Amino acid sequence: MRTRIALGFAAVLALIPIGYLLSLALRPPGDVLNSSLFPTEFTFSNFVKVFDTIELSTMLQNSWISAVGAAVLAVGIATPAAYFTARHARGERLLTVLLASYCAPPIVAVIPLFFLLRHIGLTNNVGGLIVVNGIASIPVAAWLLDGFVRRIPIEVEEAAVIDGLSVAATFRKVVLPLLWPGIVAALLVVFFLSYNDFLFAVYLAVTKESQTLTVGLSLFQGDRNVQFGQQAAAGLLGVIPVYVLALAAQRYLVGGLTTGATK
């Protein structure tokens, strides 16, 4: 009983920012700065006007495309890498190097990445964000998947090799099906990281056609006037689908994070 009360209290605390965001989104401009928790009058105009203020539909589309693409790219590379780190004698060193690279401040890579992407024509392009966020998230995906690979009994692979399968075929036909829950967890984690990215998006995608939601939310901060209601409405429209995805896939998320932390 006490556990349920504690979990309920934690859930309420976690939802307070979303509730206040909804409160701001439902207020007219004159009611935003009254410092009250609840609006004195309600309006849905912010959800309509926000599409005229910024290219919200394009930004949402770019955010989803870049996040999904980055997740697929990162996990596609991290899966065989995690298999190597978990099964090879020197795999621990490789995993350590990967995680060490993730600890570096990403701002130091912005300028080199800008010139590299410009050289291959991927600046102001969703494809550039997919490449950058995907490569940047490989260490996290490899760390998560490494724990799942270690949970697969090595005897299963040895039996497949004895039956005549090559190492590559064993990985493809035996390991990958058993690794599927970890792959889903890694895809979700990388998706959330890429969807929330602001640093790379604000420097590498500055045109209206390539901007993501995180960049669009920053555009409401003007010199003299801030459209808090519209900014809150845009934030809700971007957050709610991701919240639904996280709730629907919470079993994979919890399992993936727990496995990665306890391997």
Salt bridges, closest charged atoms under 4 A:
GLU92 OE2 - ARG150 NH2 2.83
ASP146 OD1 - ARG150 NE 2.59
GLU157 OE2 - ARG87 NH2 2.67
